[in-house]
Amino acid sequence: MSLLNDAKIADIRSSLEKRVITLPDGTTVPILGQGTWYMGENARTKDQEVKALQLGIELGMTLIDTAEMYGGGGSERVVGEAIKGRRDDVFLVSKFYPSNASISKVAAACENSLKRLGTDHLDLYLLHWRGSVPFEETIEGLEKLKKEGKILRWGVSNLDTEDMDELYNAPNGQNCMTNQVLYHLGSRGIDFDLLPWQRERRMPIMAYCPIAQGGSLRRQLLNNPIIQDIAEKHGVQPLQIVLAWCIRSNDVIAIPKASQEEHVIQNASVAAIELTSEDLKRLDQAFPPPTRKTYLDIV
């Protein structure tokens, strides 16, 4: 039985509908989506994962991110089952290995992902990280997939500022829609240069692990007294404050992963949290913004 009634679902959806992000091509997506890393790895939890994703869709987190790497394709199969009969309701994102970044291999990788997902197109297709294939060739392959209707748009993941500059200046490089990187309160190196670089080009960041993998990644965010105090003031959980911080500027798409109904609801409800300037000041004091360039954080 769902933890929510129809009125509460409508209320959460309404909050999310007010907070959308515009991609460079004018497409709007919800500021909060759903990540699927580690899904599809255990047959015993598949039904629970499918139901969690479906609840997220009902609540308005209609952007779903997956990858051919996750669970050896298992995550894409879980997503495929979750969106069966409601493909038009979701904005579907997947990623391909750098070893599949050549013109011929990216076509085959895309076809395999489409089969696992049970769809005929992806809304967004991302290079998972940079490999040895030149950007020019990868872009050519992605543009070909666009012309064929297999993907509607493309982007990248785990690229730092210098790489993004190189990509952007390659032929058709300005067709890049987003860069998906690690970003959360305890890992905010991109605030120094990558985030400003993308803001200048109106290209949103897509943040993975925005709640630091349950609060344990890099720093013990859950136990931080400042976060706990702000959470208590707002009447929410500490991790909801961490997620609210990630989307504070309204130009970052966050894709937290949740496989339990309660956590899905907590994530979606974050759209209604408004951190005050005092809240943000205190969080900056506890987790200072970077004062120099740092290497892109990756997990």
C-alpha atoms as an extended CHARMM CRD file, in Angstrom:
* protein
*
       299  EXT
         1         1  MET       CA              0.0000000000        0.0000000000        0.0000000000  PROA      1               0.0000000000
         2         2  SER       CA              1.3080000000        3.4560000000       -0.9180000000  PROA      2               0.0000000000
         3         3  LEU       CA              2.4080000000        5.7870000000        1.8510000000  PROA      3               0.0000000000
         4         4  LEU       CA              0.6530000000        8.6460000000        0.0330000000  PROA      4               0.0000000000
         5         5  ASN       CA             -2.9080000000        9.5250000000       -0.8980000000  PROA      5               0.0000000000
         6         6  ASP       CA             -3.8570000000       11.1740000000       -4.1960000000  PROA      6               0.0000000000
         7         7  ALA       CA             -3.9470000000       14.6610000000       -2.6840000000  PROA      7               0.0000000000
         8         8  LYS       CA             -0.3920000000       14.3790000000       -1.3330000000  PROA      8               0.0000000000
         9         9  ILE       CA              0.8710000000       13.0040000000       -4.6510000000  PROA      9               0.0000000000
        10        10  ALA       CA             -0.7330000000       15.9700000000       -6.4420000000  PROA      10              0.0000000000
        11        11  ASP       CA              0.8500000000       18.3750000000       -3.9480000000  PROA      11              0.0000000000
        12        12  ILE       CA              4.3540000000       16.9780000000       -4.4710000000  PROA      12              0.0000000000
        13        13  ARG       CA              3.8990000000       16.9440000000       -8.2620000000  PROA      13              0.0000000000
        14        14  SER       CA              2.7970000000       20.5630000000       -8.1520000000  PROA      14              0.0000000000
        15        15  SER       CA              5.9750000000       21.5930000000       -6.3160000000  PROA      15              0.0000000000
        16        16  LEU       CA              8.1320000000       19.7560000000       -8.8480000000  PROA      16              0.0000000000
        17        17  GLU       CA              6.2890000000       21.2170000000      -11.8180000000  PROA      17              0.0000000000
        18        18  LYS       CA              7.2230000000       24.6880000000      -10.6060000000  PROA      18              0.0000000000
        19        19  ARG       CA             10.9260000000       23.8230000000      -10.6710000000  PROA      19              0.0000000000
        20        20  VAL       CA             12.1010000000       22.8540000000      -14.1040000000  PROA      20              0.0000000000
        21        21  ILE       CA             15.4470000000       23.1680000000      -15.8530000000  PROA      21              0.0000000000
        22        22  THR       CA             15.7730000000       24.3220000000      -19.4570000000  PROA      22              0.0000000000
        23        23  LEU       CA             18.2950000000       22.5020000000      -21.6410000000  PROA      23              0.0000000000
        24        24  PRO       CA             20.1940000000       24.4050000000      -24.3720000000  PROA      24              0.0000000000
        25        25  ASP       CA             17.6810000000       23.2630000000      -27.0180000000  PROA      25              0.0000000000
        26        26  GLY       CA             14.7570000000       24.6910000000      -25.0200000000  PROA      26              0.0000000000
        27        27  THR       CA             13.5300000000       21.3630000000      -23.6320000000  PROA      27              0.0000000000
        28        28  THR       CA             12.4390000000       21.5110000000      -19.9940000000  PROA      28              0.0000000000
        29        29  VAL       CA             13.0700000000       18.7210000000      -17.4880000000  PROA      29              0.0000000000
        30        30  PRO       CA             12.3210000000       18.4240000000      -13.7580000000  PROA      30              0.0000000000
        31        31  ILE       CA             14.9980000000       19.7300000000      -11.4190000000  PROA      31              0.0000000000
        32        32  LEU       CA             14.8490000000       16.3760000000       -9.6000000000  PROA      32              0.0000000000
        33        33  GLY       CA             15.1720000000       13.1010000000      -11.4740000000  PROA      33              0.0000000000
        34        34  GLN       CA             15.9320000000        9.5170000000      -10.5250000000  PROA      34              0.0000000000
        35        35  GLY       CA             19.2950000000        7.7830000000      -10.5960000000  PROA      35              0.0000000000
        36        36  THR       CA             19.6200000000        4.0150000000      -10.9640000000  PROA      36              0.0000000000
        37        37  TRP       CA             23.2380000000        3.1950000000      -10.0970000000  PROA      37              0.0000000000
        38        38  TYR       CA             23.3660000000       -0.2210000000       -8.3460000000  PROA      38              0.0000000000
        39        39  MET       CA             19.8800000000       -1.1310000000       -9.5410000000  PROA      39              0.0000000000
        40        40  GLY       CA             19.4320000000       -4.3200000000      -11.5350000000  PROA      40              0.0000000000
        41        41  GLU       CA             22.1680000000       -6.1640000000       -9.6940000000  PROA      41              0.0000000000
        42        42  ASN       CA             19.9860000000       -8.4020000000       -7.5520000000  PROA      42              0.0000000000
        43        43  ALA       CA             16.9500000000      -10.2780000000       -8.8870000000  PROA      43              0.0000000000
        44        44  ARG       CA             15.4070000000      -10.3530000000       -5.4030000000  PROA      44              0.0000000000
        45        45  THR       CA             15.1440000000       -6.5470000000       -5.2570000000  PROA      45              0.0000000000
        46        46  LYS       CA             13.9840000000       -5.9920000000       -8.8490000000  PROA      46              0.0000000000
        47        47  ASP       CA             10.2720000000       -5.6390000000       -8.0530000000  PROA      47              0.0000000000
        48        48  GLN       CA             11.0280000000       -3.1510000000       -5.2780000000  PROA      48              0.0000000000
        49        49  GLU       CA             13.2520000000       -1.1140000000       -7.6110000000  PROA      49              0.0000000000
        50        50  VAL       CA             10.6070000000       -1.0750000000      -10.3440000000  PROA      50              0.0000000000
        51        51  LYS       CA              7.9390000000        0.1110000000       -7.8970000000  PROA      51              0.0000000000
        52        52  ALA       CA             10.2420000000        2.8140000000       -6.5320000000  PROA      52              0.0000000000
        53        53  LEU       CA             10.8670000000        4.2010000000      -10.0090000000  PROA      53              0.0000000000
        54        54  GLN       CA              7.1650000000        4.0930000000      -10.8400000000  PROA      54              0.0000000000
        55        55  LEU       CA              6.3300000000        5.9910000000       -7.6620000000  PROA      55              0.0000000000
        56        56  GLY       CA              8.9720000000        8.5670000000       -8.5810000000  PROA      56              0.0000000000
        57        57  ILE       CA              7.3110000000        9.0320000000      -11.9620000000  PROA      57              0.0000000000
        58        58  GLU       CA              3.9190000000        9.4930000000      -10.2830000000  PROA      58              0.0000000000
        59        59  LEU       CA              5.4340000000       12.1620000000       -8.0300000000  PROA      59              0.0000000000
        60        60  GLY       CA              6.8920000000       14.0710000000      -10.9840000000  PROA      60              0.0000000000
        61        61  MET       CA             10.5090000000       12.8570000000      -11.0490000000  PROA      61              0.0000000000
        62        62  THR       CA             10.0800000000       11.8530000000      -14.6720000000  PROA      62              0.0000000000
        63        63  LEU       CA             13.7330000000       12.1590000000      -15.6730000000  PROA      63              0.0000000000
        64        64  ILE       CA             15.3450000000        8.7330000000      -15.2210000000  PROA      64              0.0000000000
        65        65  ASP       CA             19.0790000000        8.2060000000      -15.6340000000  PROA      65              0.0000000000
        66        66  THR       CA             20.7100000000        4.8440000000      -16.2860000000  PROA      66              0.0000000000
        67        67  ALA       CA             23.7360000000        3.4210000000      -18.1450000000  PROA      67              0.0000000000
        68        68  GLU       CA             24.8710000000        0.3280000000      -19.9800000000  PROA      68              0.0000000000
        69        69  MET       CA             27.5010000000       -0.0550000000      -17.2460000000  PROA      69              0.0000000000
        70        70  TYR       CA             25.0430000000       -0.2800000000      -14.3410000000  PROA      70              0.0000000000
        71        71  GLY       CA             24.5220000000       -3.9010000000      -13.4220000000  PROA      71              0.0000000000
        72        72  GLY       CA             25.8930000000       -4.9830000000      -16.8020000000  PROA      72              0.0000000000
        73        73  GLY       CA             22.7050000000       -3.7130000000      -18.4270000000  PROA      73              0.0000000000
        74        74  GLY       CA             20.5150000000       -4.8670000000      -15.5520000000  PROA      74              0.0000000000
        75        75  SER       CA             19.6570000000       -1.3180000000      -14.5370000000  PROA      75              0.0000000000
        76        76  GLU       CA             18.3670000000       -0.5540000000      -18.0330000000  PROA      76              0.0000000000
        77        77  ARG       CA             16.1610000000       -3.6460000000      -17.8570000000  PROA      77              0.0000000000
        78        78  VAL       CA             14.7050000000       -2.4920000000      -14.5260000000  PROA      78              0.0000000000
        79        79  VAL       CA             14.0330000000        0.9480000000      -15.9810000000  PROA      79              0.0000000000
        80        80  GLY       CA             12.4810000000       -0.6670000000      -19.0620000000  PROA      80              0.0000000000
        81        81  GLU       CA             10.0300000000       -2.5440000000      -16.8740000000  PROA      81              0.0000000000
        82        82  ALA       CA              9.2500000000        0.5550000000      -14.8120000000  PROA      82              0.0000000000
        83        83  ILE       CA              8.3720000000        2.6730000000      -17.8420000000  PROA      83              0.0000000000
        84        84  LYS       CA              6.4210000000        0.0050000000      -19.7170000000  PROA      84              0.0000000000
        85        85  GLY       CA              3.1810000000        1.5780000000      -20.9280000000  PROA      85              0.0000000000
        86        86  ARG       CA              4.2780000000        5.0540000000      -19.8500000000  PROA      86              0.0000000000
        87        87  ARG       CA              7.2670000000        5.7760000000      -22.0890000000  PROA      87              0.0000000000
        88        88  ASP       CA              5.8390000000        9.1230000000      -23.1770000000  PROA      88              0.0000000000
        89        89  ASP       CA              5.6920000000       10.2470000000      -19.5410000000  PROA      89              0.0000000000
        90        90  VAL       CA              9.4450000000       10.0550000000      -18.9500000000  PROA      90              0.0000000000
        91        91  PHE       CA             12.6340000000       11.7520000000      -20.0820000000  PROA      91              0.0000000000
        92        92  LEU       CA             14.9720000000        8.8010000000      -20.5400000000  PROA      92              0.0000000000
        93        93  VAL       CA             18.7450000000        9.1630000000      -20.1480000000  PROA      93              0.0000000000
        94        94  SER       CA             21.3980000000        6.4960000000      -20.6310000000  PROA      94              0.0000000000
        95        95  LYS       CA             25.1660000000        6.4480000000      -20.9320000000  PROA      95              0.0000000000
        96        96  PHE       CA             27.7010000000        4.5090000000      -23.0010000000  PROA      96              0.0000000000
        97        97  TYR       CA             31.2250000000        3.3220000000      -22.2300000000  PROA      97              0.0000000000
        98        98  PRO       CA             34.1780000000        5.3090000000      -23.6430000000  PROA      98              0.0000000000
        99        99  SER       CA             35.2180000000        2.0680000000      -25.3680000000  PROA      99              0.0000000000
       100       100  ASN       CA             31.9750000000        2.3510000000      -27.3570000000  PROA      100             0.0000000000
       101       101  ALA       CA             32.5510000000        5.9800000000      -28.3480000000  PROA      101             0.0000000000
       102       102  SER       CA             33.5760000000        5.3480000000      -31.9780000000  PROA      102             0.0000000000
       103       103  ILE       CA             31.0560000000        5.8840000000      -34.7820000000  PROA      103             0.0000000000
       104       104  SER       CA             30.3510000000        2.1930000000      -35.3130000000  PROA      104             0.0000000000
       105       105  LYS       CA             30.4280000000        1.1100000000      -31.6760000000  PROA      105             0.0000000000
       106       106  VAL       CA             28.2110000000        3.8910000000      -30.3530000000  PROA      106             0.0000000000
       107       107  ALA       CA             25.4990000000        2.8430000000      -32.8040000000  PROA      107             0.0000000000
       108       108  ALA       CA             25.6550000000       -0.7510000000      -31.5690000000  PROA      108             0.0000000000
       109       109  ALA       CA             25.7810000000        0.3170000000      -27.9060000000  PROA      109             0.0000000000
       110       110  CYS       CA             22.7330000000        2.5330000000      -28.4010000000  PROA      110             0.0000000000
       111       111  GLU       CA             20.8110000000       -0.2750000000      -30.0990000000  PROA      111             0.0000000000
       112       112  ASN       CA             21.5740000000       -2.6280000000      -27.2100000000  PROA      112             0.0000000000
       113       113  SER       CA             20.4450000000       -0.0480000000      -24.6480000000  PROA      113             0.0000000000
       114       114  LEU       CA             17.2180000000        0.5640000000      -26.5550000000  PROA      114             0.0000000000
       115       115  LYS       CA             16.4670000000       -3.1670000000      -26.5460000000  PROA      115             0.0000000000
       116       116  ARG       CA             17.0690000000       -3.4840000000      -22.8100000000  PROA      116             0.0000000000
       117       117  LEU       CA             14.9330000000       -0.4110000000      -22.1430000000  PROA      117             0.0000000000
       118       118  GLY       CA             12.1610000000       -1.5540000000      -24.4680000000  PROA      118             0.0000000000
       119       119  THR       CA             12.0010000000        1.7230000000      -26.3740000000  PROA      119             0.0000000000
       120       120  ASP       CA             12.8290000000        3.0480000000      -29.8230000000  PROA      120             0.0000000000
       121       121  HSD       CA             14.6370000000        6.2030000000      -28.7040000000  PROA      121             0.0000000000
       122       122  LEU       CA             16.5080000000        7.9030000000      -25.8720000000  PROA      122             0.0000000000
       123       123  ASP       CA             15.7590000000       11.4590000000      -24.8750000000  PROA      123             0.0000000000
       124       124  LEU       CA             19.3950000000       12.0100000000      -23.9080000000  PROA      124             0.0000000000
       125       125  TYR       CA             22.5140000000        9.8700000000      -24.4960000000  PROA      125             0.0000000000
       126       126  LEU       CA             25.7230000000       10.5650000000      -22.5840000000  PROA      126             0.0000000000
       127       127  LEU       CA             29.3800000000        9.6460000000      -23.0080000000  PROA      127             0.0000000000
       128       128  HSD       CA             30.0490000000        8.1380000000      -19.5650000000  PROA      128             0.0000000000
       129       129  TRP       CA             33.5900000000        9.4770000000      -19.2820000000  PROA      129             0.0000000000
       130       130  ARG       CA             36.3660000000       10.4550000000      -21.6400000000  PROA      130             0.0000000000
       131       131  GLY       CA             38.3840000000        7.7180000000      -23.3040000000  PROA      131             0.0000000000
       132       132  SER       CA             40.7970000000        7.4960000000      -26.2270000000  PROA      132             0.0000000000
       133       133  VAL       CA             38.2950000000        8.1570000000      -29.0310000000  PROA      133             0.0000000000
       134       134  PRO       CA             38.5440000000       11.7670000000      -30.2680000000  PROA      134             0.0000000000
       135       135  PHE       CA             35.5820000000       13.9750000000      -29.4210000000  PROA      135             0.0000000000
       136       136  GLU       CA             35.0790000000       14.7390000000      -33.1040000000  PROA      136             0.0000000000
       137       137  GLU       CA             34.3940000000       11.0840000000      -33.8990000000  PROA      137             0.0000000000
       138       138  THR       CA             32.0990000000       10.5700000000      -30.9230000000  PROA      138             0.0000000000
       139       139  ILE       CA             30.1020000000       13.6810000000      -31.7880000000  PROA      139             0.0000000000
       140       140  GLU       CA             29.8010000000       12.5320000000      -35.3970000000  PROA      140             0.0000000000
       141       141  GLY       CA             28.4040000000        9.1970000000      -34.2150000000  PROA      141             0.0000000000
       142       142  LEU       CA             25.9540000000       10.8900000000      -31.8540000000  PROA      142             0.0000000000
       143       143  GLU       CA             24.7700000000       13.3390000000      -34.4950000000  PROA      143             0.0000000000
       144       144  LYS       CA             24.1590000000       10.3700000000      -36.8000000000  PROA      144             0.0000000000
       145       145  LEU       CA             22.0320000000        8.7080000000      -34.1170000000  PROA      145             0.0000000000
       146       146  LYS       CA             20.0610000000       11.9460000000      -33.8080000000  PROA      146             0.0000000000
       147       147  LYS       CA             19.3410000000       12.0130000000      -37.5360000000  PROA      147             0.0000000000
       148       148  GLU       CA             18.1650000000        8.4080000000      -37.3200000000  PROA      148             0.0000000000
       149       149  GLY       CA             15.8280000000        9.2560000000      -34.4340000000  PROA      149             0.0000000000
       150       150  LYS       CA             17.5310000000        6.8050000000      -32.0640000000  PROA      150             0.0000000000
       151       151  ILE       CA             18.4230000000        9.6510000000      -29.6980000000  PROA      151             0.0000000000
       152       152  LEU       CA             16.9010000000       13.1100000000      -29.4600000000  PROA      152             0.0000000000
       153       153  ARG       CA             19.9060000000       14.8320000000      -27.9150000000  PROA      153             0.0000000000
       154       154  TRP       CA             23.2940000000       14.0220000000      -26.3990000000  PROA      154             0.0000000000
       155       155  GLY       CA             25.6690000000       15.0940000000      -23.6540000000  PROA      155             0.0000000000
       156       156  VAL       CA             28.6350000000       13.9470000000      -21.5940000000  PROA      156             0.0000000000
       157       157  SER       CA             29.5660000000       12.8490000000      -18.0980000000  PROA      157             0.0000000000
       158       158  ASN       CA             32.6160000000       13.2500000000      -15.8490000000  PROA      158             0.0000000000
       159       159  LEU       CA             34.2770000000       15.9220000000      -18.0000000000  PROA      159             0.0000000000
       160       160  ASP       CA             36.2150000000       18.7380000000      -16.3470000000  PROA      160             0.0000000000
       161       161  THR       CA             36.4020000000       22.3130000000      -17.5950000000  PROA      161             0.0000000000
       162       162  GLU       CA             39.3530000000       21.8430000000      -19.9560000000  PROA      162             0.0000000000
       163       163  ASP       CA             37.7110000000       18.8060000000      -21.5640000000  PROA      163             0.0000000000
       164       164  MET       CA             34.4020000000       20.6350000000      -21.8580000000  PROA      164             0.0000000000
       165       165  ASP       CA             36.1050000000       23.5410000000      -23.5920000000  PROA      165             0.0000000000
       166       166  GLU       CA             37.7050000000       21.1620000000      -26.0850000000  PROA      166             0.0000000000
       167       167  LEU       CA             34.4010000000       19.3740000000      -26.6770000000  PROA      167             0.0000000000
       168       168  TYR       CA             32.4430000000       22.6020000000      -27.0550000000  PROA      168             0.0000000000
       169       169  ASN       CA             34.8160000000       23.9180000000      -29.7120000000  PROA      169             0.0000000000
       170       170  ALA       CA             34.7520000000       20.7010000000      -31.7730000000  PROA      170             0.0000000000
       171       171  PRO       CA             32.4000000000       20.5190000000      -34.8050000000  PROA      171             0.0000000000
       172       172  ASN       CA             28.8020000000       20.3520000000      -33.4660000000  PROA      172             0.0000000000
       173       173  GLY       CA             30.1770000000       20.4140000000      -29.9270000000  PROA      173             0.0000000000
       174       174  GLN       CA             27.7360000000       23.1530000000      -28.9740000000  PROA      174             0.0000000000
       175       175  ASN       CA             24.9580000000       20.5840000000      -29.3340000000  PROA      175             0.0000000000
       176       176  CYS       CA             26.0000000000       19.1540000000      -25.9510000000  PROA      176             0.0000000000
       177       177  MET       CA             23.0270000000       19.4010000000      -23.5890000000  PROA      177             0.0000000000
       178       178  THR       CA             24.5740000000       18.6570000000      -20.1920000000  PROA      178             0.0000000000
       179       179  ASN       CA             27.5600000000       17.3370000000      -18.2740000000  PROA      179             0.0000000000
       180       180  GLN       CA             26.7690000000       14.8000000000      -15.5510000000  PROA      180             0.0000000000
       181       181  VAL       CA             29.2590000000       15.0010000000      -12.6770000000  PROA      181             0.0000000000
       182       182  LEU       CA             29.5850000000       14.2300000000       -8.9810000000  PROA      182             0.0000000000
       183       183  TYR       CA             28.2710000000       17.1590000000       -6.9710000000  PROA      183             0.0000000000
       184       184  HSD       CA             27.0780000000       17.4630000000       -3.4060000000  PROA      184             0.0000000000
       185       185  LEU       CA             27.6630000000       19.5960000000       -0.3340000000  PROA      185             0.0000000000
       186       186  GLY       CA             30.7500000000       17.5990000000        0.6560000000  PROA      186             0.0000000000
       187       187  SER       CA             32.2330000000       17.6430000000       -2.8600000000  PROA      187             0.0000000000
       188       188  ARG       CA             31.8010000000       21.0360000000       -4.4440000000  PROA      188             0.0000000000
       189       189  GLY       CA             34.9830000000       21.5580000000       -6.4500000000  PROA      189             0.0000000000
       190       190  ILE       CA             32.9900000000       22.3620000000       -9.5960000000  PROA      190             0.0000000000
       191       191  ASP       CA             31.7680000000       25.5680000000       -7.9490000000  PROA      191             0.0000000000
       192       192  PHE       CA             35.1700000000       27.0960000000       -8.7350000000  PROA      192             0.0000000000
       193       193  ASP       CA             35.2510000000       26.8380000000      -12.5340000000  PROA      193             0.0000000000
       194       194  LEU       CA             33.1680000000       24.0930000000      -14.1760000000  PROA      194             0.0000000000
       195       195  LEU       CA             29.7860000000       25.2800000000      -12.9190000000  PROA      195             0.0000000000
       196       196  PRO       CA             30.4640000000       28.9250000000      -13.9080000000  PROA      196             0.0000000000
       197       197  TRP       CA             31.7320000000       27.7510000000      -17.3270000000  PROA      197             0.0000000000
       198       198  GLN       CA             28.5100000000       25.8730000000      -17.9650000000  PROA      198             0.0000000000
       199       199  ARG       CA             26.3530000000       28.6900000000      -16.6350000000  PROA      199             0.0000000000
       200       200  GLU       CA             27.8950000000       31.0470000000      -19.1660000000  PROA      200             0.0000000000
       201       201  ARG       CA             26.7590000000       28.6640000000      -21.9020000000  PROA      201             0.0000000000
       202       202  ARG       CA             23.3590000000       27.9550000000      -20.3160000000  PROA      202             0.0000000000
       203       203  MET       CA             24.2360000000       24.2730000000      -20.1030000000  PROA      203             0.0000000000
       204       204  PRO       CA             23.0170000000       22.7270000000      -16.8430000000  PROA      204             0.0000000000
       205       205  ILE       CA             25.0210000000       20.3730000000      -14.6870000000  PROA      205             0.0000000000
       206       206  MET       CA             23.4070000000       17.0180000000      -13.9350000000  PROA      206             0.0000000000
       207       207  ALA       CA             24.5210000000       16.0190000000      -10.4390000000  PROA      207             0.0000000000
       208       208  TYR       CA             24.9780000000       12.3640000000       -9.5750000000  PROA      208             0.0000000000
       209       209  CYS       CA             25.2880000000       11.2350000000       -5.9560000000  PROA      209             0.0000000000
       210       210  PRO       CA             23.6970000000       14.5630000000       -4.8720000000  PROA      210             0.0000000000
       211       211  ILE       CA             23.0480000000       13.1810000000       -1.3880000000  PROA      211             0.0000000000
       212       212  ALA       CA             26.5290000000       11.7000000000       -1.1950000000  PROA      212             0.0000000000
       213       213  GLN       CA             25.4300000000        8.0760000000       -1.3820000000  PROA      213             0.0000000000
       214       214  GLY       CA             23.2940000000        8.2630000000        1.7300000000  PROA      214             0.0000000000
       215       215  GLY       CA             25.4710000000       10.8480000000        3.4330000000  PROA      215             0.0000000000
       216       216  SER       CA             28.5480000000        8.6630000000        3.8130000000  PROA      216             0.0000000000
       217       217  LEU       CA             30.5260000000        9.6860000000        0.7260000000  PROA      217             0.0000000000
       218       218  ARG       CA             33.5430000000       11.9660000000        1.3940000000  PROA      218             0.0000000000
       219       219  ARG       CA             32.1080000000       13.4070000000        4.5980000000  PROA      219             0.0000000000
       220       220  GLN       CA             29.6390000000       12.3240000000        7.2160000000  PROA      220             0.0000000000
       221       221  LEU       CA             26.9600000000       14.7630000000        6.1370000000  PROA      221             0.0000000000
       222       222  LEU       CA             24.2370000000       13.0740000000        8.1320000000  PROA      222             0.0000000000
       223       223  ASN       CA             26.0010000000       13.7320000000       11.4190000000  PROA      223             0.0000000000
       224       224  ASN       CA             26.8940000000       17.3430000000       10.7680000000  PROA      224             0.0000000000
       225       225  PRO       CA             25.2860000000       19.5050000000       13.4950000000  PROA      225             0.0000000000
       226       226  ILE       CA             24.6700000000       22.4480000000       11.1310000000  PROA      226             0.0000000000
       227       227  ILE       CA             22.7730000000       20.2500000000        8.6760000000  PROA      227             0.0000000000
       228       228  GLN       CA             20.8770000000       18.6210000000       11.5250000000  PROA      228             0.0000000000
       229       229  ASP       CA             19.9050000000       22.0150000000       12.9370000000  PROA      229             0.0000000000
       230       230  ILE       CA             18.7000000000       23.3610000000        9.5760000000  PROA      230             0.0000000000
       231       231  ALA       CA             16.7650000000       20.1460000000        8.9450000000  PROA      231             0.0000000000
       232       232  GLU       CA             15.0470000000       20.4220000000       12.3090000000  PROA      232             0.0000000000
       233       233  LYS       CA             14.1130000000       24.0410000000       11.5690000000  PROA      233             0.0000000000
       234       234  HSD       CA             12.4800000000       23.0260000000        8.2700000000  PROA      234             0.0000000000
       235       235  GLY       CA             10.9330000000       19.8840000000        9.7500000000  PROA      235             0.0000000000
       236       236  VAL       CA             12.6890000000       17.5670000000        7.2990000000  PROA      236             0.0000000000
       237       237  GLN       CA             15.4450000000       14.9480000000        7.2470000000  PROA      237             0.0000000000
       238       238  PRO       CA             19.1530000000       15.9520000000        7.0630000000  PROA      238             0.0000000000
       239       239  LEU       CA             19.6150000000       14.3480000000        3.6400000000  PROA      239             0.0000000000
       240       240  GLN       CA             16.7270000000       16.4370000000        2.3220000000  PROA      240             0.0000000000
       241       241  ILE       CA             18.7060000000       19.5430000000        3.2550000000  PROA      241             0.0000000000
       242       242  VAL       CA             21.7430000000       18.1490000000        1.4250000000  PROA      242             0.0000000000
       243       243  LEU       CA             19.6180000000       17.5760000000       -1.6780000000  PROA      243             0.0000000000
       244       244  ALA       CA             17.9130000000       20.9710000000       -1.3780000000  PROA      244             0.0000000000
       245       245  TRP       CA             21.3460000000       22.5940000000       -1.2980000000  PROA      245             0.0000000000
       246       246  CYS       CA             22.3250000000       20.8310000000       -4.5220000000  PROA      246             0.0000000000
       247       247  ILE       CA             19.3910000000       22.3610000000       -6.4380000000  PROA      247             0.0000000000
       248       248  ARG       CA             19.5120000000       25.7240000000       -4.6410000000  PROA      248             0.0000000000
       249       249  SER       CA             20.5320000000       27.7170000000       -7.7340000000  PROA      249             0.0000000000
       250       250  ASN       CA             17.8180000000       26.2880000000       -9.9920000000  PROA      250             0.0000000000
       251       251  ASP       CA             20.3080000000       25.4040000000      -12.7260000000  PROA      251             0.0000000000
       252       252  VAL       CA             21.4730000000       21.9700000000      -11.5310000000  PROA      252             0.0000000000
       253       253  ILE       CA             19.5380000000       18.7730000000      -12.2220000000  PROA      253             0.0000000000
       254       254  ALA       CA             19.9150000000       16.3100000000       -9.3580000000  PROA      254             0.0000000000
       255       255  ILE       CA             19.3950000000       12.5800000000       -9.8500000000  PROA      255             0.0000000000
       256       256  PRO       CA             19.3100000000       10.8950000000       -6.4300000000  PROA      256             0.0000000000
       257       257  LYS       CA             18.8480000000        7.1340000000       -6.3720000000  PROA      257             0.0000000000
       258       258  ALA       CA             16.2190000000        5.5700000000       -4.1370000000  PROA      258             0.0000000000
       259       259  SER       CA             14.9660000000        1.9950000000       -4.1550000000  PROA      259             0.0000000000
       260       260  GLN       CA             12.6110000000        2.3390000000       -1.1850000000  PROA      260             0.0000000000
       261       261  GLU       CA              9.2600000000        4.1110000000       -1.3360000000  PROA      261             0.0000000000
       262       262  GLU       CA              9.9460000000        6.2410000000        1.7310000000  PROA      262             0.0000000000
       263       263  HSD       CA             13.1950000000        7.5820000000        0.2690000000  PROA      263             0.0000000000
       264       264  VAL       CA             11.5490000000        8.2950000000       -3.0940000000  PROA      264             0.0000000000
       265       265  ILE       CA              8.9510000000       10.4300000000       -1.3010000000  PROA      265             0.0000000000
       266       266  GLN       CA             11.6300000000       12.2390000000        0.6930000000  PROA      266             0.0000000000
       267       267  ASN       CA             13.5710000000       13.0430000000       -2.4900000000  PROA      267             0.0000000000
       268       268  ALA       CA             10.5570000000       14.3270000000       -4.4020000000  PROA      268             0.0000000000
       269       269  SER       CA              9.4220000000       16.4440000000       -1.4470000000  PROA      269             0.0000000000
       270       270  VAL       CA             12.6890000000       18.4060000000       -1.5350000000  PROA      270             0.0000000000
       271       271  ALA       CA             11.3190000000       20.5460000000       -4.3830000000  PROA      271             0.0000000000
       272       272  ALA       CA              9.1720000000       22.3520000000       -1.8200000000  PROA      272             0.0000000000
       273       273  ILE       CA             12.0780000000       23.1680000000        0.5370000000  PROA      273             0.0000000000
       274       274  GLU       CA             13.2670000000       26.7660000000        0.3450000000  PROA      274             0.0000000000
       275       275  LEU       CA             16.6240000000       27.3010000000        2.0020000000  PROA      275             0.0000000000
       276       276  THR       CA             17.0670000000       30.8180000000        3.3440000000  PROA      276             0.0000000000
       277       277  SER       CA             20.1130000000       33.0020000000        2.7630000000  PROA      277             0.0000000000
       278       278  GLU       CA             21.0390000000       32.3650000000        6.3880000000  PROA      278             0.0000000000
       279       279  ASP       CA             20.7680000000       28.5970000000        5.8230000000  PROA      279             0.0000000000
       280       280  LEU       CA             23.0770000000       28.8370000000        2.8120000000  PROA      280             0.0000000000
       281       281  LYS       CA             25.5440000000       31.0290000000        4.7010000000  PROA      281             0.0000000000
       282       282  ARG       CA             25.7620000000       28.5090000000        7.5260000000  PROA      282             0.0000000000
       283       283  LEU       CA             26.2380000000       25.6270000000        5.0580000000  PROA      283             0.0000000000
       284       284  ASP       CA             29.0170000000       27.5640000000        3.3180000000  PROA      284             0.0000000000
       285       285  GLN       CA             30.7340000000       28.0130000000        6.6500000000  PROA      285             0.0000000000
       286       286  ALA       CA             30.4590000000       24.3030000000        7.4170000000  PROA      286             0.0000000000
       287       287  PHE       CA             31.4090000000       23.2320000000        3.8790000000  PROA      287             0.0000000000
       288       288  PRO       CA             33.3770000000       26.1190000000        2.3590000000  PROA      288             0.0000000000
       289       289  PRO       CA             33.2880000000       26.7080000000       -1.3900000000  PROA      289             0.0000000000
       290       290  PRO       CA             36.5830000000       26.0380000000       -3.1940000000  PROA      290             0.0000000000
       291       291  THR       CA             39.1240000000       28.8560000000       -3.4650000000  PROA      291             0.0000000000
       292       292  ARG       CA             41.2460000000       27.1880000000       -6.1560000000  PROA      292             0.0000000000
       293       293  LYS       CA             41.0120000000       24.7060000000       -8.9690000000  PROA      293             0.0000000000
       294       294  THR       CA             40.7130000000       21.0660000000       -7.8900000000  PROA      294             0.0000000000
       295       295  TYR       CA             40.5740000000       17.9130000000       -9.9690000000  PROA      295             0.0000000000
       296       296  LEU       CA             37.0930000000       16.7310000000      -10.8250000000  PROA      296             0.0000000000
       297       297  ASP       CA             35.8180000000       14.3840000000       -8.1520000000  PROA      297             0.0000000000
       298       298  ILE       CA             34.6750000000       11.0140000000       -9.5290000000  PROA      298             0.0000000000
       299       299  VAL       CA             33.2770000000        7.8110000000       -8.0170000000  PROA      299             0.0000000000
